[in-house]
Amino acid sequence: MSFSKKMTAVMELLKVVNSADLVNEASFKSWGASDGTSVVATDSASYYNALESLASDNSKIASRFSRKTIHKFIEDRLPGLKRSGEIPGSSEGFFKELLDQKSTSMTVSVPVSGLRLDEGIRSFELACFRFGFLQDLEIPMANQSGMYISTTVKDVYDQEIAFQKAENAFLNFSKLIIFLTGKQDKSILIETGLPLKPDLSPERMYVSTNSYQVQDEQGRISSADIKNVHIEKIPVNNEFFTSREVLGKLWGLYERKHAGAKLNDLEARILNAALALGESASTRDIRNSILYTCIALEILFSRDDGALFQKSIGQNVADLFAFIVAKDASARKEIAKLTKKVYGMRSAIVHGGDKEMSSENLIVNHFLRGALGELLTAERFKDVKRLSTICEMLLDAQYSY
């Protein structure tokens, strides 16, 4: 359907009524005017379907702007079009104001809890992220004292898109920090937005208060407790996190990806696997933790060679995983066995089984962390750019008996 026909369909869903009669209209979408009349959408469901059709008509507009921005642009102009009776002939003409906009760089800053700067430093940069104190900003974002995190998003047209990309980058920052620590005990919390978590000291913050009671079979309370949860804030300028050696090489990969550079096959797999492991370590849902462990395994090791007769994904992943991280035949067998066991839990989850879940995936996470370090630093992988090369190395090893 042409753009003009789509616009005509929208116009047929609108009508002009006296503003005093709005109470008689079933639709809640209306635009008032100073002349005492209002434009009303007569069928809300059909109207929003037609609006979405207009919003997705131009591929450039759809790729450059958020749905929120596009919908507002359209709806700001619909009442005038209805009153004038004019129908735009093309999406290019209708969206000209948006299409004429030039891309730019936008820096997004948000309050953040769970981080600290040591040694009296007031601002700090790590990869594509900047950190500082809210009170040092030219325009404060909150009455509270605390820190902010910011990042610059390049080549964007829409503030909504910039904010969405920045929020995703902040989530990825948290996942990388959790991955780098190697901690899987849910003791790290990095959270953006207000209100900030209250400080107990420069090093620690209050998170929440938990309360519970336990009753026996007779309904008598046998145990009860109220506990405040405090955790240590991450010293983001500590050398443990800032080093670009071994796993710290991930900062360089993420910085390049954030800037829009294309990573090679193995670099992209390593970075995305680390992010999945960060999610696996931080989620409190054991099923999600298992799924993200398996996602990390598949990101890093899965391949589709199109062969008619091929091993299962679990077997392929286990073989490559064991080849990279284990040093002898016995260790390889144990890692492969553990990996396939975790894959069994994954299958039970996605296929609706009731198999009992365990946290053995966290052991796999630990070995995966070692595998990523091996891929990033080992001499034998120095020039490897694709997973297919590692598959060939495994095949050579298997036939070298």
N, C-alpha and C positions, 0 to 999 in steps of 0.2 A: 504494500500500500504506500502511495506517495505521501510526502510530508503534508502537502496541502489537504489531502483526504483525511489524514490523521487529525489535522487541526480542525477540519470541518466537523469530524466526529466529536471532538471535544466541545466545540461551540454548540452542537445540538444538545449537549448535556447541561448547558448553562441557560439561565433565563434571568430577565430583569424584573424585579418586583419592587413594590413600595417597602421601604425599610420597616414601616409599622406592621407589615404583614409577615415579617420573618418568623414570628412565633407559630405560624401555620405551616411552615416548611419543615419537612422531615430531615432535610440535609443540614449538617452542621457547618458546611463550607460556604462562606459568603464573603463578599467584599462590599462595604458600604461606600457611599459617595455623598458629597455635600448637598446634592440636589434632592436628597430624601429617598433615593432609590438604592437598591443593592443588587449585585449580580450573585446568583445562587446556583450551586451545583445540585441538579435535581436527583441524581443517583450517585451516592458516594462511592460505591464499589466500582461501578463502571467508570466513574470520573477518574479514580486513582489508577485503574488499569490503562485508561487512555493517556493519562499524564505520564506513566512509565513508558508507554510506547513512544511518546514525543521525546522523552529524555534519552532514550537509547537509539534514536534515529540517526544521529551523527556520531560516527565512531571517534572522531577527534575530541568532541565534547565529552563523550562518555569516558574516554581514557584520561582526560586532563582534569576533570572536575568531579567532585563528590556528588552523589545523588541529592544530598541536601542542597547544595549550591545550585544544581541544575533545576531542581523542582522549584526553588524560590525564584529563580530567574524567569521560569515559564509562568508561574502563578502571578508574579508581579505584573505581567503583561496581558494576561487573559481578560481581565475586566475591560481594559481599553479596547481590545480587539472585539469583544462581544458587543460593546456599545457602538463601535464604529462600523461593524460588519465587515471589516477587512480581514482577508485570509492570506497569511504569508505564503508565497509561492514555493519557497525552499527552506530547508533547515539552515543552509549557509547564510541566507538573508536574515532569518529570524535570530540566529545565534551569533550574528556578526560581531557584536560587542564582546562576547566571550572569545570568539576565534581570533580577534585582533589583539588579545592580551598576550604579552610576552612572558616567557618563563623567567623565574628569578630564584634566588636563594633565600630561604627563610630560616631563622634561628628560633627554635622552640625551647623555652625554659619552663620547668615545672618544679614545685616543691617535692622533696624526696626525703623519706625516712629510711634509716638503716645504714647510713653512710657517715663517715667522719673524716676529717683532715687532721693529721697529727703534725707536730713540730711547729705549730703556730701559723701554718700556711693558710692563706685566705682564699686562694683559687688554685685550681689544678686542672690539667688536661690529660686524658688517657684515651688514645686512639681518636675516635671522632666525638668524644664526650668531654664536656667541661663541667667542673664542679665549683661551687662557691657558696657563700652565705647569703640568705635572703636579704639581710639588712644592708648588704653591699650593693644590691641592685639599684639602678637609678630610679626605677619605679617598683617599690616593694609589692610582692604578690600576696603577703599575709601579714597579720599583726604578730604572729608567732615568730620567735627566733628559730632558725633551723637552716637547712641547706637546700640547694637547688641542683638539678642536673639539667644540662642543655645539650642540644645537638643541632647542627645545621643541615637542612635538607635542601639539596640542590635541584635545579631544573624543575620547579613546580609552578603551577598556575593558580592554585587554590589553597587558601589557608587551612581549610578542612582536611585536604589531602596531606598537607605538610604536618598537621597535628597527628593524623593517623599514622603516618610514617615515623614520626618522632616517637609516639607512644609505643610502636612496635620495636623501635630501636632501644627504648628504655627497658622493655621487657627482655629483649635479647641481652642487654647489658647484665641484667640480674641473672639470667641463665648462665652466662659465661663466668660471672663471679662465682656462682655456686659450683659450676663445673671445675673451675681452677682450684677451689679449696679442697675438692675431693670429699667434702662433708655431705653425708646423706642422712643426717639426723634431724632435718627440718629446723635447724638452729639458726638459719639465715633468713632474714626478711628484708627485702628492699622494695619499698612501696612508694609510688608517686601519688601526688594529690594531697588534699586537705581533708580533715585535720592531720597535722603531723603527729607522729607518735611521741608522747612526752619523754623528755630526757630524765634519766635518773642520775646521770653523770656524763661527762664528755664521752665516755666509752660505752655506756649502756643506755638502753631505752626500755620503757614499759610497752608491752604489746597487748596483753589482755588479762582478764581474770576468769579462771575456770572454776566452776563449782559443780559438785556431784554428790550423790548419796547412793548407797547400796543397801537393798533390803533382802532379808532372808526369806525362806519359804513361808514363814508365818507373817510376813509383812513388817517385821521389826527392822528398824534401821541398824545395820551392823557396821556401817562405815560411812563417813561423810568428810568432805574436805573442801576448802576454798583455797585456791592457789593463784598467785599473781605470776604471770609469765614475763620474764625479763630476758633480753638477749643482747649480745654484744654487737655494736655497730661495726661495719666493715671499714678498716682504715684504707681508703681507696688509694692513697698516695704511698702506701707501703711497698717496698721493693718486691715483696712476694707477688703482688698483683701487677706491678708496673713492668717487671722484667719481660723482655721480648725473646727470651730464651725458652727452649723446649715448648711447653704448652702455651707460654706467653706469645708464641708466634701467631696464635689465634687472633690477637688484637690487630696485627697487620692485615690478616685476611679479612676480618670484619670491617676494618677501616676502608679497604679497597672496595668491598662489596657495597658498603654504605655510600661511597662516592660514585657508584655506578659502573665500576670496572668489572669486567668479566673474569671470573676465576676459572682456572682449568678444572677438568672433571674431578681430579682427586682433591684439589683444594676445596671445591664446593662441597664434596662429600664429607671431608674432615670437619669443616666449619658447621655444617648443618647437623652432623652427628653430635658434635659437642653441644649445640643448642638443645637437641632432643634429650641428651643426657642431663643437662641442667634442669629441664622440665621434669624428667623422671625422678631426679633427686629431690625436687622441691614440692611436688604434689603430695597431698595427704591421702589421696585415694589409691589404694594398692593396685587396683585394676588399671588405672591410668598410668601408674608408675611402670607396670609391666609392659603396657602397650608402647610407652615412649622408649623403653629399653629396646623393644623389638623394632620400633621405627628407626632408632639409631643404628641398630645392626643392619637393617635393610638399606638405609641410606648409604652406609659405608661399604657394604659388601654385596648387595644383591645385583644381579645382572640378568638380562634377558637375551640369551644367545640364540633364541629361536629354534633350538634343537628339538627334534621330535622325541628323542629319548633323553631326558635330563633328570638330574637329581631334584629333590624338593628344594624349595627356597631355604628351609631350615637347614638342610644338609649342606647346601652350597655356602650359606653364610657361616655355618660352623666350621667348615673346612678352611675357608679363607681366614677367619678369625683366629683359629688355632695356629695356622701357618705364620701369622704375623706376630702373635703375642707370646706363644709358648716356645720353649727352648729345647725340649726333648720329646720323644714319642709318648711317654707316660703323661706329661703335662698336656700335650695336644689332645690325647684321648679324654682326659678329664674335662678340659674346657669345651670340647665338642659335645660331650655328654651333658654338661650343665646347660650349654646353649640350647640344645634340642629340648631339654626339660622345660626351660623358660618358654620356648616356642610352643610347647604343648599347652602351657597355661594361656598363652596368647590366643591359640586356636579355640580353647574353651570359652574365652571371653567373647571373641567376635562371632562364634557360632552358637552362642546361647547355652553353653554347657554349664554344669554346676560343679566342675572340678575345684577342689580346695586350692585357694591361692596362697602362695608363700612369698617371702621377700628375697628369695634367692636371686631375683633379677638384679638386686643391688650388688651382688658378687660379680655378676656379668658387667655391671656398670664400672666396677673397679678395674676389671681386666680391659674393658673398652677404653678406659682412660689411658691405660698403659699402651694399648694399640695405637691410639692417636699420637701419643708421645713418640712411639717408634716410627710411625709414618712421617712425622714432622722432622725427626732428627737423625734417624739411622742412615748410615752410609749407603746401605743397599737400596734405599728408596730415594736417594738424593735427586736423581734425575727422572723419577717416575711422575708422570702427569695424568695417567689414566688408570682406572681400575683394571682394564683389560691387560695391562702390562703385568700387574700383580698376579692376575689369573695365569698368565703364561709362566711366571716365576714359580707358582705353585705346581703347575703341570710338570715343569722341568724337575722340580724336587721329587714329585711322586714317581717319576720314571728314572730317577737316578739311583736305582738299586741294582 
